[in-house]
């Protein structure tokens, strides 16, 4: 094998120009420049002048091995980029999950606070109800005491608790009802007099 044939095989631009007809070369990218981002002159790989077939096979095997290593390195870089992208996605998912958990925790805390406030409000309402009931009971006791005093002043004997209310014809019950009616009329007159002034 001649050196010119070896150069043809080793130099892609010369090899392509020998295969492609001249009229197609006008459309083909310029073979003067290497296909890269920077337009540098393309230099074919140097081949020794005393290259034998065995040496050529060894040289091509070395170049093929170098290209394979280069391809493997590119694959490793691409694989590392994919792994990094997956890791970033996992981190984003974890952050989103943590944010959702935090929001849920805040909502639960807000509901718990609201529940506590509702319980306190109900407790306050119960306390106010008890106070009102106690006040009503005290007023009833006071009214009963006033009725007893009025009955005593009217000279009517009071019976046992509850007896007078159970018998509507009992004179004591009638007298108490009359006294209550008179007290209400007197209170109504007092209220009417205070609003007029």
C-alpha positions as CSV (number, residue, x, y, z in Angstrom):
1,X,0.0,0.0,0.0
2,X,1.4,3.4,-0.9
3,X,1.6,6.4,1.3
4,X,-0.7,8.4,-0.9
5,X,-3.4,5.7,-0.5
6,X,-2.8,5.7,3.3
7,X,-3.1,9.5,3.4
8,X,-6.4,9.2,1.5
9,X,-7.7,6.8,4.1
10,X,-6.4,8.8,7.0
11,X,-7.5,12.2,5.8
12,X,-11.3,12.4,5.6
13,X,-11.3,15.6,3.4
14,X,-9.1,14.0,0.7
15,X,-11.0,10.8,0.9
16,X,-14.3,12.6,0.4
17,X,-13.0,14.7,-2.4
18,X,-12.0,11.5,-4.2
19,X,-15.5,10.0,-3.8
20,X,-17.7,13.1,-4.5
21,X,-18.0,14.4,-8.0
22,X,-16.7,17.9,-8.7
23,X,-20.2,19.5,-9.3
24,X,-21.4,18.3,-5.8
25,X,-18.3,19.7,-4.0
26,X,-19.7,23.2,-4.6
27,X,-22.6,22.4,-2.2
28,X,-20.5,20.4,0.2
29,X,-18.9,22.2,3.1
30,X,-15.5,23.5,2.5
31,X,-12.9,20.8,3.0
32,X,-10.2,23.4,3.6
33,X,-11.6,24.0,7.1
34,X,-12.2,21.6,9.9
35,X,-15.9,21.4,10.9
36,X,-15.7,23.2,14.2
37,X,-16.8,26.5,15.8
38,X,-13.5,28.2,14.9
39,X,-12.5,28.2,11.2
40,X,-9.0,26.8,11.5
41,X,-7.2,25.2,8.7
42,X,-7.6,21.4,8.7
43,X,-4.4,19.5,9.1
44,X,-4.5,15.9,8.3
45,X,-2.8,13.5,10.8
46,X,0.9,13.2,10.2
47,X,1.9,9.8,9.0
48,X,5.5,8.6,9.0
49,X,7.1,8.2,5.6
50,X,8.4,4.7,6.3
51,X,4.9,3.3,7.3
52,X,4.4,-0.4,6.7
53,X,1.2,-2.3,6.6
54,X,1.8,-3.6,10.1
55,X,2.6,-0.2,11.4
56,X,-0.5,1.2,9.7
57,X,-2.7,-1.4,11.4
58,X,-1.1,-0.6,14.7
59,X,-1.6,3.1,14.1
60,X,-5.2,2.8,13.1
61,X,-5.9,0.5,16.0
62,X,-4.4,3.1,18.4
63,X,-6.4,5.9,16.8
64,X,-9.6,3.7,16.9
65,X,-8.9,3.0,20.6
66,X,-8.3,6.7,21.2
67,X,-11.6,7.5,19.5
68,X,-13.4,4.9,21.6
69,X,-11.9,6.3,24.8
70,X,-13.0,9.7,23.6
71,X,-16.6,8.4,22.9
72,X,-16.6,6.7,26.3
73,X,-15.5,9.9,28.0
74,X,-18.3,11.8,26.2
75,X,-20.8,9.1,27.3
76,X,-19.6,9.4,30.9
77,X,-20.0,13.1,30.8
78,X,-23.5,12.8,29.3
79,X,-24.3,10.2,31.9
80,X,-23.0,12.4,34.7
81,X,-25.1,15.3,33.4
82,X,-28.2,13.0,33.3
83,X,-27.5,11.9,36.9
84,X,-27.1,15.5,38.0
85,X,-30.4,16.4,36.3
86,X,-32.1,13.5,38.1
87,X,-30.6,14.5,41.4
88,X,-31.8,18.0,40.9
89,X,-35.3,16.7,40.1
90,X,-35.2,14.6,43.2
91,X,-34.1,17.6,45.3
92,X,-36.9,19.7,43.8
93,X,-39.4,17.0,44.6
94,X,-38.1,16.7,48.1
95,X,-38.3,20.5,48.6
96,X,-41.9,20.6,47.2
97,X,-42.8,17.7,49.6
98,X,-41.2,19.5,52.5
99,X,-43.1,22.7,51.6
100,X,-46.4,20.8,51.4
101,X,-45.7,19.1,54.7
102,X,-44.9,22.5,56.3
103,X,-48.1,24.0,54.9
104,X,-50.1,21.1,56.2
105,X,-48.5,21.4,59.6
106,X,-49.3,25.1,59.7
107,X,-52.9,24.4,58.7
108,X,-53.2,21.8,61.4
109,X,-51.8,24.2,64.0
110,X,-54.2,26.9,62.8
111,X,-57.1,24.5,63.2
112,X,-55.9,23.5,66.6
113,X,-55.7,27.1,67.7
114,X,-59.2,27.8,66.3
115,X,-60.5,24.7,68.2
116,X,-58.9,26.0,71.4
117,X,-60.5,29.4,70.9
118,X,-63.9,27.8,70.3
119,X,-63.5,25.7,73.5
120,X,-62.6,28.9,75.5
121,X,-65.5,30.7,73.9
122,X,-67.9,27.9,74.8
123,X,-66.5,27.8,78.3
124,X,-67.0,31.5,78.7
125,X,-70.6,31.1,77.4
126,X,-71.2,28.3,79.9
127,X,-69.8,30.5,82.7
128,X,-72.1,33.3,81.7
129,X,-75.1,31.0,81.5
130,X,-74.3,29.7,85.0
131,X,-74.0,33.3,86.3
132,X,-77.4,34.2,84.7
133,X,-79.0,31.1,86.2
134,X,-77.5,31.9,89.6
135,X,-78.7,35.5,89.3
136,X,-82.2,34.2,88.4
137,X,-82.2,31.8,91.3
138,X,-81.1,34.6,93.7
139,X,-83.8,36.9,92.3
140,X,-86.4,34.2,92.8
141,X,-85.2,33.6,96.3
142,X,-85.3,37.3,97.0
143,X,-88.8,37.5,95.5
144,X,-89.9,34.6,97.6
145,X,-88.4,36.3,100.6
146,X,-90.2,39.6,99.8
147,X,-93.4,37.7,99.3
148,X,-93.0,36.1,102.7
149,X,-92.4,39.5,104.2
150,X,-95.4,40.9,102.4
151,X,-97.5,38.0,103.7
152,X,-96.2,38.5,107.2
153,X,-97.1,42.2,107.0
154,X,-100.6,41.4,105.7
155,X,-101.1,39.0,108.6
156,X,-101.5,35.9,106.5
157,X,-99.7,32.8,107.7
158,X,-97.4,31.2,105.2
159,X,-97.6,27.5,104.7
160,X,-94.8,25.1,103.9
161,X,-92.7,25.8,100.8
162,X,-94.6,24.7,97.7
163,X,-98.0,24.3,99.5
164,X,-99.3,27.7,98.5
165,X,-98.5,27.3,94.9
166,X,-100.1,23.9,94.6
167,X,-103.6,25.1,95.8
168,X,-105.0,27.9,93.7
169,X,-107.9,28.5,96.1
170,X,-105.7,28.9,99.1
171,X,-106.0,32.4,100.5
172,X,-102.3,32.6,100.8
173,X,-101.9,32.0,97.1
174,X,-104.6,34.6,96.2
175,X,-103.0,37.1,98.6
176,X,-99.5,36.6,97.0
177,X,-100.9,36.9,93.5
178,X,-102.7,40.2,94.5
179,X,-99.5,41.5,96.1
180,X,-97.5,40.7,93.0
181,X,-100.0,42.4,90.8
182,X,-99.8,45.5,93.0
183,X,-96.0,45.5,93.0
184,X,-96.0,45.2,89.2
185,X,-98.4,48.1,88.9
186,X,-96.3,50.2,91.3
187,X,-93.1,49.4,89.4
188,X,-94.8,50.2,86.1
189,X,-95.8,53.6,87.5
190,X,-92.3,54.2,88.8
191,X,-90.8,53.4,85.3
192,X,-93.4,55.6,83.6
193,X,-92.7,58.4,85.9
194,X,-88.9,58.2,85.4
195,X,-89.2,58.2,81.6
196,X,-91.4,61.3,81.7
197,X,-88.9,63.3,83.7
